[in-house]
Amino acid sequence: LLTLLALRYADYFTVTSNTDFKRFTTNYPKYKNKILYRPNWVSITKSSSIIKHENRIISVGRLVEQKNYEYLISEFKDTYDEIEIDIIGDGANKEELLRQSKKMNVNMNFLGKIQNERLLNVLKEYKFFISCSTYEGNPKTILEAMEAGCITFVSDIPNHKELIIDEVDGLVFELKENKLREKFNMVKNDIKLSEKISTNGSYKIKNNYSLEKSVEMFFNDFVDLSRKNF
């Protein structure tokens, strides 16, 4: 009901993903001319010469079912002495995830919440970023990880696949047993592919998801509205 009222009375209604754009224009054809695709933006940071962690993984998000950390833990079962996984975020499932990680012999650290400005610097320290989410909108943390030069692994949900071309500027994996681990091992052992993905991912974000580009789009939207109103 709230969505319908917003669509009826708004001048423009923005969505952050092409998937949502298609869904809204299909479900509300009467208002399709009001619906605009306007993706999230990220802060573009200066290049860093920090040596990235080779045997540590970072993931960011609330500790809830949507983020699917249970799958992440299961994929890295019995890797305690090989790989360390750092999770930034907090949530109701923390204790259960702690128990699962200990049971499956996974070296996992729950780092809690941190300020976004600090997060952007932290991401630069990691070579690998993973999102196992079962659904998303236009996830800003993935954009930030790619911009920071992380090799970014994402589950094969529609909104993720809008952002990443598999084995070009990131890795896309099925949410099935061993699929993430297979992709991870492949890239970890291929230096040339790793460098290509890191470079392409960062380049894509800097050229398509900057604050400047977002401001330009929204400014043009306001200009269009002023023309219509006058």
C-alpha positions in Angstrom: 0.0 0.0 0.0 2.8 2.4 0.9 4.6 1.7 -2.4 1.4 2.3 -4.3 0.8 5.6 -2.6 4.4 6.6 -3.2 4.1 5.8 -6.9 0.8 7.6 -7.2 1.9 10.9 -5.6 5.7 11.1 -6.3 7.1 12.9 -9.3 9.8 10.2 -9.6 10.3 6.9 -7.8 13.9 5.6 -7.8 15.2 2.1 -7.5 18.8 1.0 -7.1 18.9 -2.1 -9.3 17.8 -3.1 -12.8 16.2 -6.1 -11.3 13.9 -3.9 -9.2 13.3 -1.6 -12.1 12.0 -4.4 -14.2 9.9 -5.7 -11.3 8.3 -2.3 -10.5 7.6 -1.4 -14.2 6.0 -4.8 -14.7 4.0 -4.7 -11.5 3.0 -1.1 -11.8 2.7 -0.4 -15.5 0.5 2.7 -14.9 3.4 4.5 -13.3 6.3 3.1 -15.3 7.2 6.6 -16.6 7.9 7.7 -13.0 10.2 4.9 -12.2 13.9 5.6 -12.6 17.0 3.4 -12.2 19.5 5.2 -10.0 22.3 2.9 -8.6 24.1 3.4 -5.3 27.4 5.4 -5.3 30.6 4.9 -3.4 33.4 7.2 -2.3 36.4 6.9 -4.6 39.5 6.6 -2.5 43.1 7.2 -3.3 45.2 4.2 -4.5 47.0 2.4 -1.7 50.2 0.4 -1.6 49.1 -1.7 1.4 50.1 -5.3 1.1 46.9 -7.3 1.1 46.3 -10.3 3.3 46.7 -13.5 1.2 45.1 -15.9 3.7 42.3 -13.8 5.1 38.8 -13.2 3.8 36.5 -10.3 4.7 32.7 -10.2 4.6 30.4 -7.3 5.7 26.8 -7.3 6.8 24.3 -8.0 9.5 24.5 -11.4 11.2 21.1 -12.5 9.9 19.8 -15.3 7.7 19.7 -13.1 4.5 23.5 -12.8 4.6 23.9 -16.6 4.7 27.0 -16.9 6.8 26.1 -20.5 7.5 27.0 -21.3 3.9 30.2 -19.4 4.1 31.3 -21.3 7.2 30.4 -24.7 5.7 32.4 -23.9 2.5 35.6 -23.4 4.5 35.2 -26.3 6.9 38.4 -27.6 8.4 40.6 -24.6 7.2 41.4 -23.2 10.7 45.1 -23.2 10.1 44.9 -22.1 6.5 42.4 -19.3 6.2 41.0 -16.6 8.6 37.6 -15.1 8.0 36.7 -11.6 9.4 33.1 -10.5 9.6 32.2 -6.9 10.0 28.7 -6.5 11.4 26.4 -7.5 14.2 23.1 -9.2 14.6 20.9 -11.8 16.3 22.7 -14.9 14.8 26.1 -14.1 16.3 26.2 -16.9 18.9 24.8 -19.5 16.6 27.4 -18.6 14.0 30.2 -18.8 16.6 29.1 -22.3 17.6 28.9 -23.4 13.9 32.4 -22.0 13.2 33.9 -23.8 16.1 32.1 -27.0 15.3 33.4 -26.9 11.7 36.9 -25.9 12.6 36.7 -22.5 10.9 38.9 -19.6 12.1 36.2 -16.8 12.1 36.4 -13.4 13.8 33.4 -11.3 14.5 34.6 -7.7 14.5 31.3 -5.9 15.2 30.2 -2.6 13.5 32.7 0.0 12.3 32.3 3.5 10.8 32.0 3.6 7.0 35.1 5.8 6.7 37.2 3.2 8.5 35.6 0.4 6.6 36.8 1.8 3.3 40.4 1.7 4.6 40.0 -1.7 6.1 38.8 -3.2 2.8 42.1 -2.2 1.2 43.9 -4.5 3.5 42.1 -7.6 2.2 42.6 -9.5 -1.1 39.3 -11.5 -0.9 35.8 -10.3 -0.2 32.8 -12.7 -0.1 29.0 -12.2 -0.1 26.8 -15.2 0.2 23.5 -13.3 0.4 20.3 -15.0 -0.6 18.9 -11.6 -1.8 20.0 -8.0 -2.0 19.1 -4.6 -3.5 22.2 -2.8 -4.8 24.7 -3.8 -2.2 27.0 -0.9 -1.4 29.5 -3.0 0.4 30.2 -5.0 -2.8 30.7 -1.8 -4.7 33.1 -0.6 -1.9 35.0 -3.9 -1.9 35.5 -3.8 -5.7 36.6 -0.1 -5.6 39.2 -1.1 -2.9 40.7 -3.7 -5.3 39.3 -6.8 -3.5 38.8 -9.9 -5.5 35.0 -10.1 -4.9 33.0 -13.3 -4.7 29.2 -13.1 -4.9 26.3 -15.5 -4.8 24.5 -15.9 -8.1 21.4 -13.9 -7.3 20.1 -11.4 -9.9 21.1 -8.2 -8.1 24.7 -9.5 -7.7 25.0 -10.5 -11.3 24.1 -7.0 -12.3 27.3 -5.8 -10.8 29.8 -8.5 -11.6 30.8 -10.4 -14.8 32.1 -13.8 -13.7 35.9 -14.1 -14.0 36.2 -10.6 -15.5 35.7 -8.2 -12.6 34.6 -10.6 -9.9 33.5 -14.2 -9.2 29.9 -15.5 -9.2 29.2 -18.8 -7.5 26.1 -21.0 -7.0 24.9 -21.4 -3.5 25.6 -25.2 -3.6 28.1 -27.4 -1.8 31.7 -26.7 -2.8 30.9 -24.1 -5.5 32.3 -21.2 -3.6 35.4 -23.2 -2.5 36.1 -24.3 -6.0 36.0 -20.7 -7.3 38.2 -19.5 -4.4 40.8 -22.2 -4.9 40.9 -21.5 -8.6 41.5 -17.7 -8.2 43.9 -18.1 -5.2 46.2 -20.2 -7.4 46.0 -18.1 -10.5 48.0 -14.8 -9.9 47.3 -13.5 -13.4 43.5 -14.0 -13.1 43.6 -12.5 -9.6 45.3 -9.3 -10.8 42.9 -9.0 -13.8 39.8 -9.3 -11.6 41.1 -6.8 -9.0 42.0 -4.2 -11.6 38.9 -4.6 -13.7 36.6 -4.4 -10.6 38.2 -1.3 -9.3 38.1 0.4 -12.7 34.4 -0.5 -13.1 33.4 1.2 -9.9 35.5 4.3 -10.3 34.0 4.9 -13.7 30.4 4.0 -13.1 29.5 4.3 -9.4 31.2 7.5 -8.3 29.4 10.2 -6.2 30.0 12.7 -9.1 28.1 10.5 -11.6 25.3 10.0 -9.1 25.0 13.7 -8.4 24.9 14.4 -12.1 22.0 11.9 -12.7 20.0 13.3 -9.8 20.6 16.9 -10.8 19.3 16.1 -14.3 16.2 14.6 -12.8 15.5 17.8 -10.9 16.1 19.8 -14.1 13.6 17.6 -15.9 11.1 18.2 -13.2 11.5 21.9 -13.2 10.9 21.9 -17.0 7.7 19.9 -16.5 6.4 22.2 -13.8 7.0 25.3 -15.7 
